[in-house]
Amino acid sequence: MSCERDRLKAELKRGPLAHGFTDDQRWTLGRIKTLIGRLFRKGCTVQGVAKLLRRRRHIGGVLSD
């Protein structure tokens, strides 16, 4: 699990453009949900992503509304 967490953190640092989100450079919960599905072949909800990020204290600098 920590391996997945580390990979997600690294991929978030690469930014949305690196993952095909070209309209702006902000991470949203929906985009992170899509990224998790692409990277790990796991489904989750937007609410689940929010809880995950709150637990890991990533919300501060990563997300936009």
C-alpha positions in Angstrom: 0.0 0.0 0.0 2.8 2.5 0.8 4.3 1.7 -2.6 1.0 2.8 -4.3 0.8 5.9 -2.0 4.4 6.8 -3.0 3.6 6.3 -6.7 0.4 8.4 -6.5 2.3 11.2 -4.7 5.0 11.2 -7.4 2.4 11.2 -10.2 0.5 14.1 -8.6 3.8 16.0 -8.5 4.2 15.5 -12.3 1.1 17.5 -12.7 -2.2 17.2 -14.7 -0.6 17.9 -18.1 1.6 14.8 -17.8 -1.6 12.8 -17.5 -3.5 14.3 -20.4 -5.5 17.0 -18.6 -4.7 19.9 -20.9 -7.4 22.5 -20.2 -5.8 23.7 -16.9 -3.1 22.7 -14.5 -5.1 22.1 -11.4 -5.8 18.8 -9.7 -9.4 18.2 -8.8 -10.9 15.3 -6.9 -12.4 14.0 -10.1 -9.0 14.1 -11.9 -7.3 12.3 -9.0 -10.1 9.7 -9.1 -9.4 9.1 -12.8 -5.6 9.0 -12.2 -6.1 6.3 -9.5 -8.2 4.3 -11.9 -5.6 4.5 -14.6 -2.6 3.8 -12.4 -3.9 1.1 -10.2 -6.9 -0.3 -12.0 -9.0 0.5 -8.9 -12.4 2.2 -8.7 -13.1 4.8 -6.1 -15.5 7.6 -5.5 -14.7 11.3 -5.3 -15.6 11.2 -1.6 -13.2 8.3 -1.2 -10.4 10.4 -2.8 -11.2 13.3 -0.5 -10.9 11.0 2.5 -7.7 9.5 1.3 -6.1 12.8 0.7 -7.2 14.2 4.0 -5.7 11.2 5.8 -2.5 11.7 3.9 -2.6 15.5 4.3 -2.1 16.2 0.6 -5.1 18.5 0.1 -3.3 21.7 1.0 -1.1 22.3 -2.1 -2.5 19.8 -4.6 -6.1 20.5 -5.1 -8.3 23.1 -6.6 -12.1 23.3 -6.5 
